[in-house]
């Protein structure tokens, strides 16, 4: 079997953060969160990285990532472009927002020829999350089988505002039954709560699995993402042409409802760290410093 590929989605705008958070340093050595994800993935057995970016930011990404680690791992770039659309479709006039995470992965289809682990660029996932995903992908021989690393909702929140999470429904064997993207989740005592209208909240108890977009896919997922994009555009463009997003969890969720695939939830007790908001940075830097002090990471990752 071909070695699995680490696919990093790094083309988001970072509007709530207030800058290009994907390349914001998170320690005194100038490392960014992608450095830690790639380092952990290499320890878990990955050997190839595809980074999905905006083409106009390639020079910055090469400077802060590629040039520094290219002797340690094979890294390639794919470009998320608004005009990457099915034949016959056009960009709505005035739209500047990217088409979402599923579209980002679709933009890398020409580089994907093996099972893939998909992650966000601006999240810290923890070593064991990559290890469990690599173990799953290393034994994967069925195109209908996929996996998702499941985080406990209470381990994925920020006190600085709301976050977006895929809230999961699983069976007693930790197989995913469904996943629903909730774009506004806030901390609550004993768990969290989400709202769809800014007023009415639904409680999510501690221990509920949520997706942090750490997926383990058979490469067959690429065909599913592509085939479902045009129908999704037909449904969503008429009602929300400026902001509708083709979210990655939509694809496995549809496959589950159609009974065309299974998704194994790989539980983790890792705590998420990320920079959704600028005020999150101090907490991220402090957490990574503690891990370096504990010997989990060396001071210089690529020394």
N, C-alpha and C positions, 0 to 999 in steps of 0.2 A: 504493500500500500504506500501511496505517496504521503509524505509528511504533511500534517495539517498546517494551514496558513493562518497567521494572526492578521485579522483585518481590523484596522483602526479607523473609526469614523471621526474625522477631524475638520469637517467643512462647515460646522454650525456657526451661526453668527455670534453667539455669546452675548445676546442683547441684555440679559438680566445682569450679567457680570460687569458689563461696561467696558469691554475690551476684548482683545484676542486671547481668551483664557487658555486656549490650547497650547500656547507657547509661553505662558507666564511662569517664571522660575518659582520652584516650591522649596528650594533649600539654598544654602550659601554657596553650594558648588555650581549653581546655575542649571541644575537638572529640572526638567518639567515632568508632569505626571506621566506623559508617554514614556519617558525614560524608565520609570519604575514598572510600568506595565510590560514593556519589552524585556526588561531585566528578569522579571518574574516569569514571563513566558519562556524565555531561554532556559531558565532553570528547570522548567517543566517539560522541556523537550522540543519546543518550537524552533524552527530554523529559518523561517521566511516570513516577512512582514509586508503587507500592502497597506499603505496609508492613503486614505481618501481625503483630499483637500480641495480647496479652490485653486484653480490654476494660477490666479494672480498672486497667490501667497507661496508659491513653490520655492522661491529664493529664500524666504524666511524659514520655511520648514527644513530645507536642505542645510541651512546654516546651523540651526539649533538641534537638529536630530540626525539627518542622514550623514553629514560629513563626520559626525562624532562617533557614530556606531557602525559605519559601513564595513569596518574590519571585523566586526563581531557577528553580524547577521546580514542576510540578503534583504534589502529593503527596496520596494518599488512604490511609485505614486500613481494613483488614479485620481481623476478630476470629476467632482460633482458639478455639473453644468445645468443651468435652467433649460437649455435647449436640448438636453438629452431626453427626448420624448418619442413615443411611438409615431410612426408615419401617419401624417394627417392631422397631428395636433400641434398647436402653437402656444407660445407663452402668452398668458393673458396680459393685455396692455397694463403696465404699471406694476406688475408683480416683480419683486426682488427677493422674496423669501425662498430659500431652498425647498425642494419638494419633500423633504423628510428622510428618515433613516433607511427605510426600505429602498427608496430611490438612490440614496448614497451607495448602498451595497450593489445595486444594479449597475451603477456607473463603473464598478470594478470587474464586471463580468468577464472581460477578456483576459484578466489576470488570475482567474479562479479556476484551477484544474484539480483541486484536492479538497478534502474536508476543511472547513473553516471555523475559526473561533472569532466571533465578532464582538468588539468592545467600543465604548465611547472613549474619545481622547481625553476628556476632562474629568474622568473618574478614577479613583484608586480602588482596586478590587481585592488585593491581597493574594499572597502566593498560592495558598491552598485552592483558591478558586480556579486558577490556571491549571493547577495539577489535576484537579478532578475533571476539567474539560479535556485536557490532553489525554488522560486515561480513557475517557469515553470515545474520543475521536480516533484514538489509536487502535481500537477494536471494532470500529464502525465498518460494516460491510453491507448494510441495508439502506437503500436510498429513501426509505420511508421513516427512518429513525433519526431523531434529532434530540438535542438536550438544551437545557437552560439552567444556569447557576441561579439558585433561588436564595435571596437574601431575606432575613427577617425585617419586616417593615421598620421596626424601631431602630434598626442599625443603619438606616439609609436616609435619615432626615437631617435637616438643618434648622437651627433656631433663627436663622436670618430671613426666612420667608418660606414660600411653598416650593415644591419640587414636582416633577412628573415621574410617575412610576407605573409599571404594568402590574396591576393587582391580579394575583393568580388564584385559581381554584384547582386544587389537586385532590387525587383520591388517596386511599390509605397506603398505596404503594409509591407515593410521590410521583405519580404520573400526572402531567398537566391535563386538566379538563378544559380550561378556558383561561384567557388572559384579556383583561380590559385596560386600556391605557387611560389612566387618570392624570390629567394635566395639572391638577391643583390639590396637592396633599400637604397637610400641615401636621406638626406633632400634637399629640394629645396624651394626657395621662393614661397609661395602659395601652398605648398604641398610637394611632393616627386617625385622621379624618380627611375625606375628600369632598369637594364640591364641584358641581357642574355649572352652577349659576352664581356663585359668589355669596350665596345666602344660606342655602340648605346644605348641611353637612351630613355625611354618612360615616359612621365610626368603622375603623379597621383595627381589630384587636392585635395586640403584640403576638408575634409568632407567625403572622400571616406572611406567606412568601410573596415577594415582589420581584419583578425583573429589573435589573440594572443594565439591560441590553448586553449581557454576557451570554452569548448563544453559541452552541456547538452544532453546526449544521453539516449534513451531507451536502456535497456540491450540487446535488439535484435541486436544492432550494433556489438556485439562481434561475432556473427555468420557471419555477413557480412565481417568483417575484416579477419576472418579465411578463409572463402570461396574464397576470392579474392587474398589471398597471393600467392598461387602457380601460378596462371596465371600472376601475376605481376612479379614473379621471372622468369618465362619463357620469358617474354618480355624484362626484364632489365638486367639480368645476362649476356647475350651474349655481350651487348654493354658497360656495365660499372660494371664489377664484383667486383671491389675494393671499389667503393664509392656510388653506387646506394642506395637510401633510400626510404623506404615505408612510405611516409608521411601520417599522419592522415587525412588531408583534402581530400586526394584522394577518400576516401570511401564515405563520404556524397556527394561529387561532382559526383561520378559515380551513386549513388542512385538517385540524382536529374535528371541527364541526362536520366536515365532509367525510370523516373517518378514512382519510387518505394517508395519515401519518400519526406517529406517536412522538411525544416530547417527554423525555425523562427529566425531572427536576433534580438537580444535583445540589443538595442543601449545603449551605455554608454558614458558619458563625462569624465570618469575617465582617468587620465594620467598614462601611463605605466612608470614604473621604472624597470630597470634590469641591470645585469652586463654581458652584451655581451663581453665587453672589460674591462681590468683592470682599465682603466681610468674612467669608469662609476661609480666606487665605491664611489668616493667623492660626486657625485651628488645624489646617492641613499641614502647615510648616511644623507646628509643635508635635503633631502625631508622627510625622516622618523623622523628626529629630529623635524622638523616643525610640523609634525602631532602629535607627542607626546606633544609638547608644546601647541598645540591647543586642547589637551584632547581627540583626536580621539583614541589614544592608551595609555595604562598605561605604566609607565616606565618598569615594570616587567610584561610581558604578562601572565606568568603562576604562579604568586604569589598567 
